[in-house]
Amino acid sequence: MANEGVDKSEETEHMIEKDVPRERGSALGDAKEIRAVILSAFGGLNKLRVAKKPMPEPQEGEVKIRVKACGLNFIDLMVRQGNIENPPKTPLVPGFECSGIVEGPGDNAKGFEIGDRVMAFVNYSAWGEVVCTPMEFVYKIPDEMGFAEAAAFPMNFVTAYMMLFEVANLREGMSVLLHSAGGGVGQAIAQLCSTIPDVTVFGTASSFKHEAIKDSITHLIDRNADYVQDVKRISPDGVDIVLDCLCGENTGKGLGLLKPLGTYILYGSSNMVTGETKSFFSFAKSWWQVEKVNPIKLYEENKVIAGFSLLNLLFKQGGAAQVKVVMDKLISLYKQKKIKPLVDSLWALEEVKEAMQRIHDRGNIGKLILDVEKSPTPLMANDSTETSEAGEEEEDHEGDNGNKERMPFIQ
């Protein structure tokens, strides 16, 4: 395993030397080119590299942004594998959110000026030094918010807010079950629940994360434990809201835990990602384990089942105006110091492979950020980006905490 860590460090250095000279010179030597992460084809980590690409220019209604930081989400792993519906053609630049400085608004892009600090959603292409995106997907950053926090903000908090308040109608005295409580969305959900009085939060997470997130979750449950029994022992009637990013057998378990008038929301399917590349077996297993929902049973039990995809809402269903309203509310909560993005670690563009491995191994507590201006840091040979030979997350055992230590360049 130690040799694997060394190999990854050497590979990172090779990426820098071969593909992209680090000298900025006159804005990267050639001002018409930028550095970006390129996904050459769907598959494993070896399909990612940093290379130069032409400078994008804003079309009508778009804003050109000099990127400072980019968010890395689990959906990015699924995109890399091609494990999504109707994947785009490769090669492409991954990434759906970023923060930076406005470098130039396009024609009719009103409300933004050169020099504005902003965060934005991008329909791919976020992982580069410059992006262009429609103005309705761009939001000004509060003065007190840094670029890393801003890149960790849009996807996680908008997803959490809309599920809790727009779909499930979270109210005082309710109870919520969430999975992956130590991740970026999980922590956003927990923080937003704390803004409503007397909300009980059940959260599953790897045991090594419990100490770090214990203050944000009412009842922490080990991800390898029988969480159904743990929840019922504390709350025999179940919970009001289940937020599921796992899918598979957890769908049936979640529906079974709902109280009458409760809401189950599926917003991810991370159980389909096991190895480094797309697995038909994992997909088929997850699909087979999904509870076959009987509408008559939902009617008889007074239960609600829903799905939520922020990216589809934004880019396919014309939901930009709805999201803007939510972003305004979230920025207000941030200014009131009621919510704050939790950043796990910062990575250079050239370290994207190691960053993806870390999130694949569920080693992060909070959000992973690609820092465009950061220089690569050689990884320790025994860092937490190591994985099993099968590419699957290994179960936690006592004494394993040392293997899950966060990286030495945490913000």
N, C-alpha and C positions, 0 to 999 in steps of 0.2 A: 504493500500500500504506500509506503514511504516513497518508493521509486516512482509511483504514479504521480505523486505530488511534485516531485522533481521534474518529471517529464512535462507536466503542465506548465511549470515555470519556464522551462526551456522553450516550450512552444509559444508562450506569451512573448518572450524576447524575440523569437523568430518572426512573429507577426509584425512586431514593431520594425525590425530591421528590413524585412523583405517588402512589406506592403506600403508603409507610410513613414517617410522621414519626419521626425518630430520637430524639425526646425520650422518655426512659423515664418521667419523672414518677412516678406511683404505679404502678410495674410496668407500663409501657406505657400509662399513662393509664387504660385499661380493663383491670383485672386478669383479666378473663375472655377476653382475646384475646392471641394471640402472633403474632410475625412468623415467616413460613415461606416457603420457596421453593415456588412453585406451578407445576406443569406443566399448562397449560390444555388442551393437545391434543398428540398425537404429531407430531413434526416437527423443525424447526430450532431454533436458539437463541432465536428470537423467541417461542417457546412458553413460555419461562421468565420468571417475574417474582417479585418479593418482595411479599407482601401479608399482611394480617392474617387469622387464622382463629380459630375458637373454641378456647379452652383445653381440651386433652384431660384426661380424668380416668381414673385407673386402674380397671380392672375387677378382678374377683376373680383373685388370683394374679399381678397385674401390678405393675410398679414405675414410678412417675412420676419422670422425670429432667429436671432443669434442664440443658439441653444447653450445653456449652462449646465443643465442636469436633465436626465431622463428617468422615468420610472420603469422598473422591471416587474412584470406581473406574471402570474402562472399561465395566463392565456398566451404569453409570448413563447413559453415552452411548447404549447400545443400547436402554435403557428409554425414553429421551427420543425416540428415533426410532420406537419401537414395534417394534423389530427383535428381539423375543424371542417365545418360544412362549407363547400365551395371555396377552397383555398385559392388565393391569388396566384398568378404566375410568378415564378422565380426567374432571374434573381430579383431580390427586393431588399429594401431597408426595413427592418422590423421596428416595432415600438408604436405606442398609441398615446403617450402623454409626455410632456416636457415642460420645462420652464426656461426663461431666458429674457432677452432684451429685444424690443422691437427695432428692427433694422430698416424697415421700410414698409409702409402700408401700400397695398395695391390700389388701383382706381376704385373709388366708391367704398373703400374700407374705412368707415367712419368710426370715430371714438378712440382711435389709437394714434400716438405720435412716436416718432423716432426717439428711442431712449426709455420708453415705458417698460417697466418690469412686469412680465406677464407669465401666466401658466396656460397651457393649452392642450386640447385633445387633437390628435392627428390621426387620420385614417391611413395608418402605416407611415413609415419614413421618419419617426421621431428620433431614432438613434443616429443622428448625424449632427454636424456642427451648425447647420442652418436648415430650417424647415419653413414651409409655407402652408398655411391652413386657413380655411374660411374664418372670417372675423367672428361669426357666431359661436365658434368653438374656443375663443380666446378670452381670458379674464385677467384683470389687473391684480397684481399681488399686493397684499397689505404691506406697509412699510416695515413692519416688524417681522415679516416672514422671509426666511432665506430661500435661496434657489433649491437647495436639497429638499427642504420641507415642501416647497411649492410643487416639485416634481412628484412628491409622495401624496399629494392632496387630492387631485381630481378624481381619478378612478376609484380609489378606496372609499372616500367619504361620500361621493355622489351615489355610488352603489349602495353603501350602507344606509344612507338617509332615505333613498327612494324605496328600498325594500321595507324598512321599518315604518316609515310614515306615509308613503304614498300607496303601498300595496297592503301592508299588514295593519296599518292604523294603530301603531303602538300607543298605549295610554297608561296612565298611572295604575300601579298595582299589577301589571301584567308580568308574565314570565317568558323568557327567550332561551332557546337552545341553539348554539352555534358551534360549528366545527372549525378546526384550524384557528383556534382563538388567539394563537400567538402570531399569526400572519398580519399583513397590512390591513386587509378588509376586516379580519376578526377584531383587531384592536380599534378600528374605526367604529364598528358596531358596538363594542363595549363602551367606548367613550360617549357615543350618542345615546345609548341606553341610560347612562348616568345623568343625562340632562332631564330625564323624566323621573319624578319621585316614585320610590318604592317599586322599581323594576328589578326582578330577580333574573340574573344571567347565569345559565349553565354553559360551560365551555369545555370542549375537548381539545387537548393539546399534548404534545410529547412531554414526558415528565421533566426533562431538563429545562423546559421553558417555564415551569410553574412558578418558580421563585420570582422570575422577572415580571410576570403578568398577574400575580396573585391579587394585587390591589384593584385590578380592573374587572375581575370576574368574581361573581358571588360564590359559585361552586365550580371548582376546577376538577376535571375528570381526565384521567390518563387516556390517551387516544387508543391504546391497546386494550383498555378495559371494556366491560359490558356496560356501556353508558345508559342503555335503556333501564337496566335494573338500578343503576346509581341514581338516575333522575326520579324513578318511581319511588325509591326509598325515601327521598326528600320531599317529593311532590307526587303523592299517589294518583292524583287526577291528571298528571301530565303537565304540559306547558301550552301557552297561548300561541307562540310563534316558533317555528323551526326554520332555520336558515341553513341550507345544505349546499355545500360546494363540492361534495364528494360524489354523489349519485350512487348507482349500483344498489346494493342491499340496504343502504342507508335511507333510501326513499320510503320503503315499507316501514322501517323502524321509526322514521320521523312522523309519518302519517299515524302510526299506532300510538305515538306519544301525544298527539294533539288533543286538547280539550275541545268540547263542543264550541263551535264558532271560532276555532283556532285556524291558523293559516300556515301552510307549509310552502316554502319558496325554494325552488331549485335555481341556483345561479352559477353553477360550475359542474364539472365532471372530472375532477382531478384523479379519481380512481382509474381512469382510462390511461393515465400516464404512469407506467411502471419502469420500463427500460429507457435507454437513451433515444431509441427510435420508435416510430409508430408500431404498435403491436395489435394485430387483428385479434389475437386471443384475448388481450386485455379489454378491447372494445366489446367483443362478443360476450365475455364474462360479465362486464358491467351492464350491458344491455339486458342480458338474461336475468340478472339479479334484480332489475328494477321491478317494483311492485306494479302489477297490471291493474290500473285504477278503474274501478267500477263507478260510474257516475251515480248510479242508484244508491250505492253504499255511502258516497259522499253526502247525498241528499238525506239519507236516513240518519247519518251521524253528525250532520251539521258541521262539516269540515270543508275547508277551502284549500285547493292546491293551485299554485301559480308558478310562473317562471319569470326570471328577470335577466336581461342581457343589456347592459348599458351601451355597448358598442353598436348593437343592432338598433337600439332606440335612437342613438345619435346619427349614425351614418346610413341607416336604411329606412327608418320610420319617421324621420322629420321631427325628432324630439328635442332639438336644440333649445327652443324657447322654454320648454319645461325644465331642462337641465340648468338653464341660466337662472331661473327662479330659485332652484335648489342651491346653486353655487352662491348666490347672494345671501341666502340664509346661513350657509355653512361658513362663509367668510365672516359674517356677523358673529357667529358662535366662536370662531377662532379669535376674533378681536376681543371678545368677552373672556377669553382664556378658558373656555369650557371644553374645547377640543384642541388637539395638537398632534400632527402626524408623528408617528414613531419611526425613525429612520434606523434601520439595522446597520447598514454599512455602505461605504462609497467605493465605487470601482471605476477604473479607467475604461475607456472604450475597448482597449486591447485586452482587458480582463473579462470580457463578456462571457467567455466560456466558463471561467471559474465561478462567475456570479450566477449563471444559469444552473451550474451543478449544485451550488449552495441552496438555491430555492427548490430544486428538484429533490434534494435530500431533506427538505423541510428544516434546514439548519438555521433559518433566519427568524429573528424576533422583530417583527415590523417589516418595513419596506426596504428593498435593495434599490440603490440609486446608481446609475451610470453618470459619473462626473466627467463631463467632456474635457475639462481643463486639467484633470488629474493625471499625473505620470504613473505608469504601472508600478506596482509594488511586488517584488518577488514573494511568492507564497511560501509559508512554512511547509515543510514536507508532510507534517502530520495534521494539516488543517482540516476543517470540517467539510471541505468539498469532496473528500473521498467518499466512494460509494461501493456497494457490494458488486461482485462480478456480474450479477444478474441485472445490475442497474437499478435495483429496487431499494427503497428505504428500509434499513435494517431496524429491527425492533430495539427499543431502548432497554438496556440492562443496567443494573446497579454498577457504578464505576465507569459508565460510558460517558459521563458528563465531560470528561476531559477531551473526548473526541469531537464534542459539539461546541467547543469554545468559539466565541465570535472572533472575527478576524482582527488583527492588530491595528488596522487602519479604520476602526469604527469612528464615526464622527462623535 
